[in-house]
Amino acid sequence: MPFSDFPEFSIRPALNSDQDQIVKLIGDCYQEYGDQVVLHGDDSDLLDIEGNYRDREGEFIVVCNKTGVIIATHAVVPLDQYTGLCTFRRLYLHSELRGTGLGKALMIWAIDWARETGFRRVEFWSDTRFTRAHSFFGKLGFQTRGETRDMNDGFQPYSEFFFWLDITPNS
């Protein structure tokens, strides 16, 4: 499902000036699980969005409604250019937009961006509480073996599942 299926929204690169809106969106998603954003912990990348994404040869995009409010985000960050490894981060959508196809459009954008940039593999971790997202990742071809890691850099301890997808870069 391409972004053209969502003419009511605009997509653009995230800027440092978007920090407050992005933190609010992510914070609202975290609150669904009794959690909150910790800018001096797991969410410290949000203190310098441009530096932590675009300046590292990655990309962070936002989706805005007609009034300019950020309603969704997604990002890609290189992990190892030599081996063609990148990671996905910050896939968040306003709760009313889940199941509309916008999340799929964001994931397809990220996979296409990674492929066009020459990456061969995407790896990422996802909070074990995000069960709906895990089913969604599987439908897109992401694999997992149920490997987890315990994290203590957030508001409360949490665990994450490991996911990956091998992709064929454009020549």
mmCIF file of the C-alpha atoms, coordinates in Angstrom:
data_MODEL
# 
_entry.id   MODEL 
# 
loop_
_atom_site.group_PDB 
_atom_site.id 
_atom_site.type_symbol 
_atom_site.label_atom_id 
_atom_site.label_alt_id 
_atom_site.label_comp_id 
_atom_site.label_asym_id 
_atom_site.label_entity_id 
_atom_site.label_seq_id 
_atom_site.pdbx_PDB_ins_code 
_atom_site.Cartn_x 
_atom_site.Cartn_y 
_atom_site.Cartn_z 
_atom_site.occupancy 
_atom_site.B_iso_or_equiv 
_atom_site.pdbx_formal_charge 
_atom_site.auth_seq_id 
_atom_site.auth_comp_id 
_atom_site.auth_asym_id 
_atom_site.auth_atom_id 
_atom_site.pdbx_PDB_model_num 
ATOM 1   C CA . MET A 1 1   ? 0.000  0.000   0.000  1.00 0.00 ? 1   MET A CA 1 
ATOM 2   C CA . PRO A 1 2   ? 1.757  3.211   -1.148 1.00 0.00 ? 2   PRO A CA 1 
ATOM 3   C CA . PHE A 1 3   ? 1.550  6.616   0.468  1.00 0.00 ? 3   PHE A CA 1 
ATOM 4   C CA . SER A 1 4   ? -0.516 7.772   -2.518 1.00 0.00 ? 4   SER A CA 1 
ATOM 5   C CA . ASP A 1 5   ? -3.391 5.821   -0.938 1.00 0.00 ? 5   ASP A CA 1 
ATOM 6   C CA . PHE A 1 6   ? -3.373 8.441   1.841  1.00 0.00 ? 6   PHE A CA 1 
ATOM 7   C CA . PRO A 1 7   ? -3.841 11.808  0.092  1.00 0.00 ? 7   PRO A CA 1 
ATOM 8   C CA . GLU A 1 8   ? -5.109 13.352  3.327  1.00 0.00 ? 8   GLU A CA 1 
ATOM 9   C CA . PHE A 1 9   ? -1.613 13.042  4.847  1.00 0.00 ? 9   PHE A CA 1 
ATOM 10  C CA . SER A 1 10  ? 1.744  14.534  3.966  1.00 0.00 ? 10  SER A CA 1 
ATOM 11  C CA . ILE A 1 11  ? 5.088  12.771  4.441  1.00 0.00 ? 11  ILE A CA 1 
ATOM 12  C CA . ARG A 1 12  ? 8.341  14.633  5.044  1.00 0.00 ? 12  ARG A CA 1 
ATOM 13  C CA . PRO A 1 13  ? 11.724 14.270  6.733  1.00 0.00 ? 13  PRO A CA 1 
ATOM 14  C CA . ALA A 1 14  ? 11.643 14.755  10.503 1.00 0.00 ? 14  ALA A CA 1 
ATOM 15  C CA . LEU A 1 15  ? 13.375 17.853  11.873 1.00 0.00 ? 15  LEU A CA 1 
ATOM 16  C CA . ASN A 1 16  ? 14.737 18.650  15.303 1.00 0.00 ? 16  ASN A CA 1 
ATOM 17  C CA . SER A 1 17  ? 11.944 21.225  15.577 1.00 0.00 ? 17  SER A CA 1 
ATOM 18  C CA . ASP A 1 18  ? 9.460  18.299  15.443 1.00 0.00 ? 18  ASP A CA 1 
ATOM 19  C CA . GLN A 1 19  ? 10.775 16.852  18.698 1.00 0.00 ? 19  GLN A CA 1 
ATOM 20  C CA . ASP A 1 20  ? 7.845  17.909  20.905 1.00 0.00 ? 20  ASP A CA 1 
ATOM 21  C CA . GLN A 1 21  ? 5.231  16.431  18.562 1.00 0.00 ? 21  GLN A CA 1 
ATOM 22  C CA . ILE A 1 22  ? 7.227  13.232  18.021 1.00 0.00 ? 22  ILE A CA 1 
ATOM 23  C CA . VAL A 1 23  ? 7.782  12.754  21.754 1.00 0.00 ? 23  VAL A CA 1 
ATOM 24  C CA . LYS A 1 24  ? 4.057  13.299  22.352 1.00 0.00 ? 24  LYS A CA 1 
ATOM 25  C CA . LEU A 1 25  ? 3.063  10.708  19.721 1.00 0.00 ? 25  LEU A CA 1 
ATOM 26  C CA . ILE A 1 26  ? 5.521  8.129   21.054 1.00 0.00 ? 26  ILE A CA 1 
ATOM 27  C CA . GLY A 1 27  ? 4.572  8.965   24.642 1.00 0.00 ? 27  GLY A CA 1 
ATOM 28  C CA . ASP A 1 28  ? 0.898  8.380   23.842 1.00 0.00 ? 28  ASP A CA 1 
ATOM 29  C CA . CYS A 1 29  ? 1.811  4.955   22.387 1.00 0.00 ? 29  CYS A CA 1 
ATOM 30  C CA . TYR A 1 30  ? 3.942  4.105   25.422 1.00 0.00 ? 30  TYR A CA 1 
ATOM 31  C CA . GLN A 1 31  ? 1.120  5.094   27.802 1.00 0.00 ? 31  GLN A CA 1 
ATOM 32  C CA . GLU A 1 32  ? -0.991 2.294   26.351 1.00 0.00 ? 32  GLU A CA 1 
ATOM 33  C CA . TYR A 1 33  ? 1.461  -0.020  28.152 1.00 0.00 ? 33  TYR A CA 1 
ATOM 34  C CA . GLY A 1 34  ? 1.891  2.059   31.312 1.00 0.00 ? 34  GLY A CA 1 
ATOM 35  C CA . ASP A 1 35  ? 5.218  3.391   30.065 1.00 0.00 ? 35  ASP A CA 1 
ATOM 36  C CA . GLN A 1 36  ? 6.618  6.820   29.223 1.00 0.00 ? 36  GLN A CA 1 
ATOM 37  C CA . VAL A 1 37  ? 9.339  8.443   27.120 1.00 0.00 ? 37  VAL A CA 1 
ATOM 38  C CA . VAL A 1 38  ? 12.758 8.689   28.793 1.00 0.00 ? 38  VAL A CA 1 
ATOM 39  C CA . LEU A 1 39  ? 14.819 11.234  26.844 1.00 0.00 ? 39  LEU A CA 1 
ATOM 40  C CA . HIS A 1 40  ? 17.949 10.522  28.862 1.00 0.00 ? 40  HIS A CA 1 
ATOM 41  C CA . GLY A 1 41  ? 17.588 6.759   28.413 1.00 0.00 ? 41  GLY A CA 1 
ATOM 42  C CA . ASP A 1 42  ? 16.238 4.603   25.597 1.00 0.00 ? 42  ASP A CA 1 
ATOM 43  C CA . ASP A 1 43  ? 14.703 7.602   23.830 1.00 0.00 ? 43  ASP A CA 1 
ATOM 44  C CA . SER A 1 44  ? 17.817 9.804   23.803 1.00 0.00 ? 44  SER A CA 1 
ATOM 45  C CA . ASP A 1 45  ? 17.947 9.647   19.980 1.00 0.00 ? 45  ASP A CA 1 
ATOM 46  C CA . LEU A 1 46  ? 14.991 12.044  20.001 1.00 0.00 ? 46  LEU A CA 1 
ATOM 47  C CA . LEU A 1 47  ? 17.142 14.805  21.536 1.00 0.00 ? 47  LEU A CA 1 
ATOM 48  C CA . ASP A 1 48  ? 18.861 15.279  18.141 1.00 0.00 ? 48  ASP A CA 1 
ATOM 49  C CA . ILE A 1 49  ? 16.729 13.668  15.452 1.00 0.00 ? 49  ILE A CA 1 
ATOM 50  C CA . GLU A 1 50  ? 18.666 15.079  12.524 1.00 0.00 ? 50  GLU A CA 1 
ATOM 51  C CA . GLY A 1 51  ? 22.044 14.179  14.032 1.00 0.00 ? 51  GLY A CA 1 
ATOM 52  C CA . ASN A 1 52  ? 21.043 10.672  15.073 1.00 0.00 ? 52  ASN A CA 1 
ATOM 53  C CA . TYR A 1 53  ? 19.408 9.782   11.776 1.00 0.00 ? 53  TYR A CA 1 
ATOM 54  C CA . ARG A 1 54  ? 20.192 11.909  8.713  1.00 0.00 ? 54  ARG A CA 1 
ATOM 55  C CA . ASP A 1 55  ? 23.739 12.791  9.829  1.00 0.00 ? 55  ASP A CA 1 
ATOM 56  C CA . ARG A 1 56  ? 24.386 9.044   10.232 1.00 0.00 ? 56  ARG A CA 1 
ATOM 57  C CA . GLU A 1 57  ? 23.275 8.422   6.610  1.00 0.00 ? 57  GLU A CA 1 
ATOM 58  C CA . GLY A 1 58  ? 19.821 7.258   7.735  1.00 0.00 ? 58  GLY A CA 1 
ATOM 59  C CA . GLU A 1 59  ? 16.372 8.768   7.465  1.00 0.00 ? 59  GLU A CA 1 
ATOM 60  C CA . PHE A 1 60  ? 13.539 9.619   9.836  1.00 0.00 ? 60  PHE A CA 1 
ATOM 61  C CA . ILE A 1 61  ? 10.170 10.589  8.380  1.00 0.00 ? 61  ILE A CA 1 
ATOM 62  C CA . VAL A 1 62  ? 6.954  11.926  9.821  1.00 0.00 ? 62  VAL A CA 1 
ATOM 63  C CA . VAL A 1 63  ? 3.402  11.729  8.539  1.00 0.00 ? 63  VAL A CA 1 
ATOM 64  C CA . CYS A 1 64  ? 1.286  14.829  9.170  1.00 0.00 ? 64  CYS A CA 1 
ATOM 65  C CA . ASN A 1 65  ? -2.446 15.399  8.962  1.00 0.00 ? 65  ASN A CA 1 
ATOM 66  C CA . LYS A 1 66  ? -3.946 18.369  7.106  1.00 0.00 ? 66  LYS A CA 1 
ATOM 67  C CA . THR A 1 67  ? -3.388 20.667  10.097 1.00 0.00 ? 67  THR A CA 1 
ATOM 68  C CA . GLY A 1 68  ? 0.311  19.733  10.311 1.00 0.00 ? 68  GLY A CA 1 
ATOM 69  C CA . VAL A 1 69  ? 0.053  17.506  13.385 1.00 0.00 ? 69  VAL A CA 1 
ATOM 70  C CA . ILE A 1 70  ? 2.442  14.551  13.334 1.00 0.00 ? 70  ILE A CA 1 
ATOM 71  C CA . ILE A 1 71  ? 0.402  11.349  13.416 1.00 0.00 ? 71  ILE A CA 1 
ATOM 72  C CA . ALA A 1 72  ? 3.022  8.721   12.498 1.00 0.00 ? 72  ALA A CA 1 
ATOM 73  C CA . THR A 1 73  ? 6.783  8.219   12.308 1.00 0.00 ? 73  THR A CA 1 
ATOM 74  C CA . HIS A 1 74  ? 9.360  5.751   11.009 1.00 0.00 ? 74  HIS A CA 1 
ATOM 75  C CA . ALA A 1 75  ? 13.136 5.705   10.654 1.00 0.00 ? 75  ALA A CA 1 
ATOM 76  C CA . VAL A 1 76  ? 16.021 3.731   9.184  1.00 0.00 ? 76  VAL A CA 1 
ATOM 77  C CA . VAL A 1 77  ? 19.552 3.815   10.601 1.00 0.00 ? 77  VAL A CA 1 
ATOM 78  C CA . PRO A 1 78  ? 22.656 2.166   9.113  1.00 0.00 ? 78  PRO A CA 1 
ATOM 79  C CA . LEU A 1 79  ? 24.385 -0.215  11.513 1.00 0.00 ? 79  LEU A CA 1 
ATOM 80  C CA . ASP A 1 80  ? 27.187 -1.433  9.235  1.00 0.00 ? 80  ASP A CA 1 
ATOM 81  C CA . GLN A 1 81  ? 27.517 -0.041  5.724  1.00 0.00 ? 81  GLN A CA 1 
ATOM 82  C CA . TYR A 1 82  ? 30.210 -2.603  4.821  1.00 0.00 ? 82  TYR A CA 1 
ATOM 83  C CA . THR A 1 83  ? 27.989 -5.621  5.500  1.00 0.00 ? 83  THR A CA 1 
ATOM 84  C CA . GLY A 1 84  ? 24.828 -3.850  4.356  1.00 0.00 ? 84  GLY A CA 1 
ATOM 85  C CA . LEU A 1 85  ? 23.094 -3.937  7.751  1.00 0.00 ? 85  LEU A CA 1 
ATOM 86  C CA . CYS A 1 86  ? 20.553 -1.373  8.913  1.00 0.00 ? 86  CYS A CA 1 
ATOM 87  C CA . THR A 1 87  ? 17.902 -1.139  11.582 1.00 0.00 ? 87  THR A CA 1 
ATOM 88  C CA . PHE A 1 88  ? 14.373 0.216   11.706 1.00 0.00 ? 88  PHE A CA 1 
ATOM 89  C CA . ARG A 1 89  ? 13.321 2.462   14.549 1.00 0.00 ? 89  ARG A CA 1 
ATOM 90  C CA . ARG A 1 90  ? 10.433 4.616   15.646 1.00 0.00 ? 90  ARG A CA 1 
ATOM 91  C CA . LEU A 1 91  ? 7.497  3.024   13.834 1.00 0.00 ? 91  LEU A CA 1 
ATOM 92  C CA . TYR A 1 92  ? 4.663  4.718   15.713 1.00 0.00 ? 92  TYR A CA 1 
ATOM 93  C CA . LEU A 1 93  ? 1.155  5.609   14.595 1.00 0.00 ? 93  LEU A CA 1 
ATOM 94  C CA . HIS A 1 94  ? -1.651 7.404   16.341 1.00 0.00 ? 94  HIS A CA 1 
ATOM 95  C CA . SER A 1 95  ? -3.887 4.651   17.754 1.00 0.00 ? 95  SER A CA 1 
ATOM 96  C CA . GLU A 1 96  ? -6.813 5.535   15.443 1.00 0.00 ? 96  GLU A CA 1 
ATOM 97  C CA . LEU A 1 97  ? -4.631 4.894   12.373 1.00 0.00 ? 97  LEU A CA 1 
ATOM 98  C CA . ARG A 1 98  ? -3.566 1.360   13.230 1.00 0.00 ? 98  ARG A CA 1 
ATOM 99  C CA . GLY A 1 99  ? -5.059 -1.188  10.864 1.00 0.00 ? 99  GLY A CA 1 
ATOM 100 C CA . THR A 1 100 ? -5.643 1.393   8.105  1.00 0.00 ? 100 THR A CA 1 
ATOM 101 C CA . GLY A 1 101 ? -2.658 0.355   5.983  1.00 0.00 ? 101 GLY A CA 1 
ATOM 102 C CA . LEU A 1 102 ? -0.578 3.391   6.931  1.00 0.00 ? 102 LEU A CA 1 
ATOM 103 C CA . GLY A 1 103 ? 1.793  1.251   9.022  1.00 0.00 ? 103 GLY A CA 1 
ATOM 104 C CA . LYS A 1 104 ? 2.269  -1.061  6.048  1.00 0.00 ? 104 LYS A CA 1 
ATOM 105 C CA . ALA A 1 105 ? 2.996  1.932   3.800  1.00 0.00 ? 105 ALA A CA 1 
ATOM 106 C CA . LEU A 1 106 ? 5.600  3.121   6.313  1.00 0.00 ? 106 LEU A CA 1 
ATOM 107 C CA . MET A 1 107 ? 7.255  -0.302  6.451  1.00 0.00 ? 107 MET A CA 1 
ATOM 108 C CA . ILE A 1 108 ? 7.277  -0.586  2.660  1.00 0.00 ? 108 ILE A CA 1 
ATOM 109 C CA . TRP A 1 109 ? 8.841  2.886   2.491  1.00 0.00 ? 109 TRP A CA 1 
ATOM 110 C CA . ALA A 1 110 ? 11.554 1.796   4.955  1.00 0.00 ? 110 ALA A CA 1 
ATOM 111 C CA . ILE A 1 111 ? 12.263 -1.494  3.135  1.00 0.00 ? 111 ILE A CA 1 
ATOM 112 C CA . ASP A 1 112 ? 12.410 0.327   -0.213 1.00 0.00 ? 112 ASP A CA 1 
ATOM 113 C CA . TRP A 1 113 ? 14.649 3.047   1.244  1.00 0.00 ? 113 TRP A CA 1 
ATOM 114 C CA . ALA A 1 114 ? 17.011 0.421   2.676  1.00 0.00 ? 114 ALA A CA 1 
ATOM 115 C CA . ARG A 1 115 ? 17.067 -1.509  -0.608 1.00 0.00 ? 115 ARG A CA 1 
ATOM 116 C CA . GLU A 1 116 ? 17.670 1.622   -2.711 1.00 0.00 ? 116 GLU A CA 1 
ATOM 117 C CA . THR A 1 117 ? 20.460 2.690   -0.343 1.00 0.00 ? 117 THR A CA 1 
ATOM 118 C CA . GLY A 1 118 ? 22.193 -0.671  -0.824 1.00 0.00 ? 118 GLY A CA 1 
ATOM 119 C CA . PHE A 1 119 ? 21.354 -2.460  2.410  1.00 0.00 ? 119 PHE A CA 1 
ATOM 120 C CA . ARG A 1 120 ? 20.984 -6.235  2.382  1.00 0.00 ? 120 ARG A CA 1 
ATOM 121 C CA . ARG A 1 121 ? 19.568 -6.901  5.839  1.00 0.00 ? 121 ARG A CA 1 
ATOM 122 C CA . VAL A 1 122 ? 17.322 -5.158  8.345  1.00 0.00 ? 122 VAL A CA 1 
ATOM 123 C CA . GLU A 1 123 ? 17.527 -6.085  12.031 1.00 0.00 ? 123 GLU A CA 1 
ATOM 124 C CA . PHE A 1 124 ? 15.602 -4.550  14.882 1.00 0.00 ? 124 PHE A CA 1 
ATOM 125 C CA . TRP A 1 125 ? 14.281 -5.145  18.382 1.00 0.00 ? 125 TRP A CA 1 
ATOM 126 C CA . SER A 1 126 ? 10.655 -4.640  19.367 1.00 0.00 ? 126 SER A CA 1 
ATOM 127 C CA . ASP A 1 127 ? 9.134  -4.462  22.831 1.00 0.00 ? 127 ASP A CA 1 
ATOM 128 C CA . THR A 1 128 ? 7.608  -7.848  23.717 1.00 0.00 ? 128 THR A CA 1 
ATOM 129 C CA . ARG A 1 129 ? 4.378  -6.081  24.714 1.00 0.00 ? 129 ARG A CA 1 
ATOM 130 C CA . PHE A 1 130 ? 3.730  -4.933  21.120 1.00 0.00 ? 130 PHE A CA 1 
ATOM 131 C CA . THR A 1 131 ? 2.046  -8.200  20.102 1.00 0.00 ? 131 THR A CA 1 
ATOM 132 C CA . ARG A 1 132 ? -0.089 -6.648  17.370 1.00 0.00 ? 132 ARG A CA 1 
ATOM 133 C CA . ALA A 1 133 ? 3.050  -5.195  15.761 1.00 0.00 ? 133 ALA A CA 1 
ATOM 134 C CA . HIS A 1 134 ? 4.804  -8.571  15.895 1.00 0.00 ? 134 HIS A CA 1 
ATOM 135 C CA . SER A 1 135 ? 2.013  -10.218 13.918 1.00 0.00 ? 135 SER A CA 1 
ATOM 136 C CA . PHE A 1 136 ? 2.211  -7.324  11.446 1.00 0.00 ? 136 PHE A CA 1 
ATOM 137 C CA . PHE A 1 137 ? 6.002  -7.769  11.057 1.00 0.00 ? 137 PHE A CA 1 
ATOM 138 C CA . GLY A 1 138 ? 5.503  -11.463 10.301 1.00 0.00 ? 138 GLY A CA 1 
ATOM 139 C CA . LYS A 1 139 ? 2.986  -10.666 7.548  1.00 0.00 ? 139 LYS A CA 1 
ATOM 140 C CA . LEU A 1 140 ? 5.637  -8.445  5.947  1.00 0.00 ? 140 LEU A CA 1 
ATOM 141 C CA . GLY A 1 141 ? 8.173  -11.295 5.922  1.00 0.00 ? 141 GLY A CA 1 
ATOM 142 C CA . PHE A 1 142 ? 10.209 -10.396 9.004  1.00 0.00 ? 142 PHE A CA 1 
ATOM 143 C CA . GLN A 1 143 ? 11.512 -13.382 10.886 1.00 0.00 ? 143 GLN A CA 1 
ATOM 144 C CA . THR A 1 144 ? 12.131 -14.037 14.562 1.00 0.00 ? 144 THR A CA 1 
ATOM 145 C CA . ARG A 1 145 ? 13.281 -16.990 16.600 1.00 0.00 ? 145 ARG A CA 1 
ATOM 146 C CA . GLY A 1 146 ? 11.810 -15.590 19.800 1.00 0.00 ? 146 GLY A CA 1 
ATOM 147 C CA . GLU A 1 147 ? 15.218 -14.314 20.953 1.00 0.00 ? 147 GLU A CA 1 
ATOM 148 C CA . THR A 1 148 ? 14.772 -11.673 23.651 1.00 0.00 ? 148 THR A CA 1 
ATOM 149 C CA . ARG A 1 149 ? 16.879 -9.202  25.552 1.00 0.00 ? 149 ARG A CA 1 
ATOM 150 C CA . ASP A 1 150 ? 16.088 -7.491  28.831 1.00 0.00 ? 150 ASP A CA 1 
ATOM 151 C CA . MET A 1 151 ? 16.334 -3.699  28.903 1.00 0.00 ? 151 MET A CA 1 
ATOM 152 C CA . ASN A 1 152 ? 16.613 -1.294  31.839 1.00 0.00 ? 152 ASN A CA 1 
ATOM 153 C CA . ASP A 1 153 ? 17.044 2.052   30.075 1.00 0.00 ? 153 ASP A CA 1 
ATOM 154 C CA . GLY A 1 154 ? 13.393 3.085   30.099 1.00 0.00 ? 154 GLY A CA 1 
ATOM 155 C CA . PHE A 1 155 ? 10.846 4.243   32.621 1.00 0.00 ? 155 PHE A CA 1 
ATOM 156 C CA . GLN A 1 156 ? 10.385 0.612   33.663 1.00 0.00 ? 156 GLN A CA 1 
ATOM 157 C CA . PRO A 1 157 ? 12.277 -2.586  32.770 1.00 0.00 ? 157 PRO A CA 1 
ATOM 158 C CA . TYR A 1 158 ? 11.098 -4.230  29.547 1.00 0.00 ? 158 TYR A CA 1 
ATOM 159 C CA . SER A 1 159 ? 12.080 -6.995  27.152 1.00 0.00 ? 159 SER A CA 1 
ATOM 160 C CA . GLU A 1 160 ? 12.396 -6.981  23.380 1.00 0.00 ? 160 GLU A CA 1 
ATOM 161 C CA . PHE A 1 161 ? 12.133 -9.559  20.588 1.00 0.00 ? 161 PHE A CA 1 
ATOM 162 C CA . PHE A 1 162 ? 14.682 -9.630  17.754 1.00 0.00 ? 162 PHE A CA 1 
ATOM 163 C CA . PHE A 1 163 ? 13.428 -9.450  14.133 1.00 0.00 ? 163 PHE A CA 1 
ATOM 164 C CA . TRP A 1 164 ? 15.225 -9.496  10.785 1.00 0.00 ? 164 TRP A CA 1 
ATOM 165 C CA . LEU A 1 165 ? 14.572 -9.391  7.056  1.00 0.00 ? 165 LEU A CA 1 
ATOM 166 C CA . ASP A 1 166 ? 17.044 -10.136 4.277  1.00 0.00 ? 166 ASP A CA 1 
ATOM 167 C CA . ILE A 1 167 ? 16.550 -7.871  1.267  1.00 0.00 ? 167 ILE A CA 1 
ATOM 168 C CA . THR A 1 168 ? 18.097 -7.696  -2.169 1.00 0.00 ? 168 THR A CA 1 
ATOM 169 C CA . PRO A 1 169 ? 19.624 -4.256  -2.768 1.00 0.00 ? 169 PRO A CA 1 
ATOM 170 C CA . ASN A 1 170 ? 19.058 -2.444  -6.056 1.00 0.00 ? 170 ASN A CA 1 
ATOM 171 C CA . SER A 1 171 ? 22.040 -2.731  -8.384 1.00 0.00 ? 171 SER A CA 1 
# 
